[in-house]
């Protein structure tokens, strides 16, 4: 190695010696020896190494390398000397943290293309930077950059072919039926006028659902009975039925109207009156005949079996009507005593009221009750039986009269019997009552009948029932 | 009771032996008089087995006094066998108040007590192997006769008279001719 090369290496080692680092004395003496003999260094600088120590020795070594032309740059010492001599301010060294911030920002903004909220990422990246902007400022800036995200399209795309069920899902989740129609409309589903009609009439969603369910499952609009049953089940009110059926344009079953027409009392009453005369038919049943007229009517009934049959029919219809009304409306309370007291009338007296006006007033107060079906059912079930009581006709009475006259004549011959009246034998009170076996038709006859003027008599005997002689007393005095 | 007609007062003397002679004589007198066949109606009845009774020319008349009302729905267990027939009267509750009985010969009369102070006078008008004819007269508590009827009924059969007011209902009176 030449002395010049050996001198440069030694100077580089000495230039790298920092503060506090021990100086290699042998290297320093060798560097001083070589420097004193090197012709490229001016004579004034050949003793500078021996005069320096510490940091100053490193700076001197760098300056000698620069003089020899072996330094790569002027170095910080030279740069400082130049800035000091030229009046240039010292440059601020760059902060390595800002490089990391830049990297995180780049990564977060890249992900924002796929995820909406990058504010959190930015905040995490900048949390260690004292001068970083606030979270709100960053979030606002990010949202301004990201714009609005169209969620609906993404959701619908995800649902794909099942989009038709969106309406149902929404309705189920929302719990309100009102949403279903606009959704169904937006989906292009046809609206069901039946449901709207039912809702309009019934005003209850449950009712409409029941009806619509029935319609969907069964043949639409053809099964009026099923619709009617569903409506009744949902509403529990008879009055709704006809309105609903009308809105559905389902013709009401003509049965009810027919029954009403047939069960009216006009036709039956007319036939009865044609048979036994209009002057006393109804008033007989209402106990409004005068005593003499009632006796005449009763005699005609006894003499004309066919009239009794028709009158029995008439009474049966009335009884069936009353039973049906009671069945549907419940037992009627005793209204008249309170009414009479309220109007200052005698509850025991029969007021002279217009029956039609009373009936109209009652109908105005109560709700209509359809009893036709029940009435007709009971009428069909109940066979109207003839009254098998033969009348005591006048010819027979003449026979008794003749018998009496003859007996009187013979009694005049033989005298009145002197024996005491026969007395019935008592029956032991402890004896058990005999079982009752009622006589059927043909096993009992009414031979004679007489009654007080204020009494009405009804002979009742159904086909298999007992003979009943019923004495209806208008005024028996005090009720016993 | 002036408005009443009395058709069969003759029956009060027909039980006497002398009356038998009268009837025999009258048979010739009144044989030509028109008599409605219905009065003698007597179609064969059902042959229902009943307890055999000795026929001693007497008839045991049994009267049951039943209170029928719509105030309740209770039915006296003693009336269980007849309820099917009484249901036609359209009452909901039935109570057996009493049972009255008397053994009557032809022409004999007895008075049976009915609720509310009423009396029912029963007279056996006639009796055959097939049927008995009874005259029934109802008298109210004031002693006024309310009605008077004569009924022929097959032996061991019953019929019903009814209608008198009692409490808040009516009285129903099954009458039986047992022999």
Contacts between the chains, C-beta under 8 A, distances in Angstrom:
chain1	res1	chain2	res2	distance
A	291	B	3	7.2
A	319	B	90	7.0
A	323	B	90	7.8
A	331	B	70	7.9
A	390	B	36	7.2
A	390	B	38	3.3
A	390	B	39	6.9
A	390	B	41	5.8
A	391	B	38	7.3
A	392	B	7	7.2
A	392	B	39	7.1
A	393	B	36	5.0
A	393	B	38	7.8
A	395	B	33	7.9
A	395	B	34	4.2
A	395	B	35	7.4
A	395	B	36	6.1
A	396	B	34	7.4
A	396	B	35	5.8
A	396	B	36	4.9
A	396	B	39	5.3
A	397	B	7	6.7
A	398	B	33	6.5
A	398	B	34	7.2
A	399	B	30	6.0
A	399	B	33	4.1
A	399	B	34	6.7
A	399	B	35	5.2
A	400	B	7	5.9
A	400	B	8	7.1
A	400	B	10	7.3
A	402	B	29	6.9
A	402	B	30	4.9
A	402	B	33	5.4
A	403	B	10	6.5
A	403	B	26	5.8
A	403	B	30	5.4
A	404	B	10	5.8
A	406	B	22	7.6
A	406	B	25	7.4
A	406	B	26	4.7
A	406	B	29	4.9
A	406	B	30	6.6
A	407	B	10	6.3
A	407	B	13	7.7
A	407	B	19	7.9
A	407	B	22	5.5
A	407	B	26	6.7
A	410	B	21	7.9
A	410	B	22	4.8
A	410	B	25	6.2
A	410	B	26	7.6
A	411	B	22	7.5
A	414	B	18	5.5
A	414	B	21	7.5
A	414	B	22	7.6
A	417	B	13	6.4
A	417	B	16	5.2
A	417	B	18	6.2
A	417	B	19	8.0
A	419	B	16	6.9
A	421	B	12	7.9
A	421	B	109	7.2
A	422	B	15	6.1
A	422	B	105	6.1
A	422	B	107	5.1
A	422	B	108	3.8
A	422	B	109	7.2
A	423	B	108	6.4
A	423	B	110	7.8
A	424	B	102	4.3
A	424	B	103	6.3
A	424	B	104	4.9
A	424	B	105	7.9
A	424	B	108	4.9
A	424	B	109	6.7
A	424	B	110	3.5
A	425	B	58	7.2
A	425	B	102	7.2
A	425	B	103	4.0
A	425	B	104	7.6
A	425	B	105	7.9
A	426	B	102	6.7
A	426	B	103	7.4
A	427	B	60	6.4
A	427	B	101	4.2
A	427	B	102	6.0
A	427	B	103	5.5
A	431	B	101	7.0
A	433	B	62	6.6
A	433	B	64	7.0
A	433	B	78	7.7
A	433	B	99	4.5
A	433	B	101	7.7
A	434	B	51	7.7
A	434	B	60	7.6
A	434	B	62	5.7
A	434	B	176	6.3
A	434	B	178	5.3
A	435	B	50	7.9
A	435	B	81	6.0
A	436	B	64	7.3
A	436	B	81	6.3
A	436	B	82	4.7
A	436	B	158	5.0
A	436	B	174	5.5
A	436	B	176	6.3
A	437	B	48	6.1
A	437	B	50	6.8
A	437	B	156	6.4
A	437	B	157	5.8
A	437	B	158	6.3
A	437	B	176	7.9
A	438	B	82	7.3
A	438	B	85	5.2
A	438	B	157	6.8
A	438	B	158	5.1
A	438	B	159	6.8
A	438	B	160	7.5
A	438	B	174	7.7
A	439	B	45	7.2
A	439	B	153	5.2
A	439	B	154	5.5
A	439	B	157	3.6
A	439	B	158	6.5
A	439	B	159	5.7
A	440	B	45	7.0
A	440	B	46	6.8
A	442	B	41	6.8
A	442	B	43	3.7
A	442	B	45	6.9
A	443	B	43	7.4
A	443	B	45	4.4
A	443	B	46	8.0
A	443	B	131	7.9
A	443	B	153	6.7
A	443	B	154	4.2
A	443	B	157	5.4
A	444	B	151	6.5
A	444	B	152	6.8
A	444	B	153	4.5
A	444	B	154	6.9
A	444	B	157	6.8
A	444	B	159	5.1
A	445	B	38	6.9
A	445	B	39	7.0
A	445	B	41	4.9
A	445	B	151	7.1
A	445	B	152	5.0
A	446	B	149	6.3
A	446	B	150	7.4
A	446	B	151	5.6
A	447	B	7	7.8
A	447	B	8	7.4
A	447	B	39	6.2
A	447	B	133	6.5
A	447	B	150	4.2
A	447	B	151	6.5
A	447	B	152	5.7
A	448	B	7	4.1
A	448	B	8	5.6
A	448	B	135	7.7
A	448	B	148	7.4
A	448	B	149	6.2
A	448	B	150	4.0
A	449	B	147	7.7
A	449	B	148	7.7
A	449	B	149	4.8
A	449	B	150	7.8
A	450	B	4	4.8
A	450	B	5	4.9
A	450	B	6	7.0
A	450	B	7	7.3
A	450	B	147	6.5
A	450	B	148	4.3
A	450	B	149	7.0
A	451	B	4	7.7
A	451	B	146	6.8
A	451	B	147	3.9
A	451	B	148	7.3
A	451	B	149	7.9
A	452	B	1	6.4
A	452	B	3	6.7
A	452	B	4	7.4
A	452	B	144	7.5
A	452	B	145	7.4
A	452	B	146	5.2
A	452	B	147	6.6
A	453	B	3	4.9
A	455	B	146	6.3
A	455	B	147	6.1
A	457	B	147	7.5
A	460	B	88	6.9
A	462	B	88	6.2
A	465	B	85	5.6
A	465	B	88	5.3
A	466	B	85	4.8
A	466	B	158	6.9
A	466	B	159	5.9
A	466	B	160	5.3
A	466	B	174	7.7
A	467	B	151	7.9
A	467	B	159	4.4
A	467	B	160	6.8
A	468	B	88	7.3
A	468	B	89	7.2
A	468	B	159	7.4
A	468	B	160	4.4
A	468	B	161	7.6
A	468	B	162	6.4
A	469	B	149	6.2
A	469	B	151	7.5
A	469	B	159	7.3
A	469	B	160	7.1
A	469	B	161	4.7
A	469	B	162	7.5
A	470	B	161	7.8
A	470	B	162	5.5
A	470	B	163	4.8
A	471	B	138	7.4
A	471	B	146	6.8
A	471	B	147	5.3
A	471	B	161	7.1
A	471	B	162	7.2
A	471	B	163	3.8
A	471	B	164	7.0
A	472	B	163	5.4
A	473	B	146	6.8
A	473	B	163	6.4
A	473	B	164	6.7
A	473	B	165	6.7
A	476	B	140	6.3
A	476	B	146	7.2
A	476	B	164	7.0
A	476	B	165	5.9
A	477	B	140	7.1
A	477	B	141	7.9
A	477	B	142	6.7
A	479	B	165	4.7
A	479	B	166	7.7
A	479	B	167	7.5
A	480	B	115	7.2
A	480	B	116	2.9
A	480	B	117	6.4
A	480	B	118	7.2
A	480	B	140	7.8
A	480	B	141	6.3
A	480	B	164	7.3
A	480	B	165	6.2
A	480	B	166	5.6
A	480	B	167	7.9
